[in-house]
Amino acid sequence: MASLFPVILMLIVTLGLMSASFLFTRKGPNQVVIRTSLMLTLAVCFLTWMITYMAQMNPLISPIMKAKAS
């Protein structure tokens, strides 16, 4: 059975990258736009990965097992 450890680990990594993108964005007229774009990109990538990973934990359609010919 799959665990939630990878989801929590990736959440921590994503939050770290988000804070780094917030802190290390160059100052300028578009600083807020760049910060927002980077943080939204990271959030959407994490959510896409998490939904795909968790959908595989409990699939809606189970694989069909073929009967063995003995």
Secondary structure, DSSP 4 states (H G I P E B T S, - for coil): ---SHHHHHHHHHHHHHHHHHHHSPPPSTTHHHHHHHHHHHHHHHHHHHHHHHHHHHS-SSPPPPPPP--
